[in-house]
Amino acid sequence: MTRAQAARQVKAGIYEVGAIDRDRRLFDELIPLPDGTSYNAYLIQGSERTALLDTVDPPKIDLLFEHLEQLGVTDIDYVISHHAEQDHSGGIPAMLERYPGAKVVTNAKCRDMLMDLLCLGEEEFLTVEDGQELSLGGRTLRFIKLPWVHWPETMASYLPEDRILFSCDFFGAHLATGTLFAGEERAVYEAAQRYYAEIMMPFRGQITKNLEKIKDLPLEIIAPSHGPIYDNPRFILEAYRDWVSDKVKNEVVLAYVSMHGSTKKMAEYLAEALIKRRITVKQFDLAELDLGKLAMGIVDAATLVMGAPTVLTGAHPLAAYAALVVNALRPKTKFVALIGSYGWAGKMVEELTGLFTRLKVELLEPVLARGYPREADFAALDRLADAVLAKHQEIGIAR
Ligand code: FEO
């Protein structure tokens, strides 16, 4: 099925009825969406009752209603809310207005957040516990708490009769596509990795526990709330296990900004020196930063090198911004080094290292050049490349 804006059948009696948002380019006014996104909502029809799993971002609510009309849905008994963030919950008040008999089904924490965020009354809710089941007649929704993907209240629904896990943000991908099923598409893998890096990575430990919690569920389909549906769940489960594992790669993310070319020269020299030592280098110019690409780069790179000139005695603000973002994302990076050029004096190193409060990293010797780098500076960059190689050898990822 390729038509985007129509209700899409997942299986008989199960439909994706949400909205594809091809035009959205930013999420949370922070995260770039180069490929748009979708807000998936699922209609499940049992022999006695009908449930809607999540809604859509409020500006797209008319599309959800249109899809329900296409399917001839006149009654909805339950609106399941897996996550209080408004791209999934924001349509609930309008749903309740249109389907006044519906109850919002969620856990206590999510209920309280929905009452705060959407000004809903407690009487609108049916509150469920972890593992509790709700029969629709011939189909059963089992609620599974999977906290911190990526808010504290998040949960999923498992439909044992059809072996489908409705995982909400967990396993999602910001990808606007009319293709319903992911298969093993490279584009889906990359979008899911970008999503993991930007949204899930700070909660790596909790995600590991959640993967463990669902590992014995028989699964034919994982249906997230963003992007295509996984008809081969192994594809995304293996990717997640790899991303959350403690394994790092023999890679350096080299993110720099340069005003007059001196720091750029240092970054380029260091990149060559690392490549000569058979270390993969992912280079980013922070002046043209795509936050998502930087986040993807640090999913499993062993080392981060940041290059920053000194501005007004401190770090260039673009480098400070990138450092703040990396610190918030809490990658499993093990080593960090700073390089950069300065004019007369400065506190670039102190400022940037002071921003890495949440990273458990070993800081390598910085390399600072006064003005344009010269022989002694290049020699120091060679020593830094040697130090990176030695560290990678120590942890068994380089020869
Ligand atoms: Fe897709 Fe956390 O909302």
Residues whose N, C-alpha, C, O or C-beta is under 5 A from the ligand:
A	BS01	FEO	E85 D87 D169
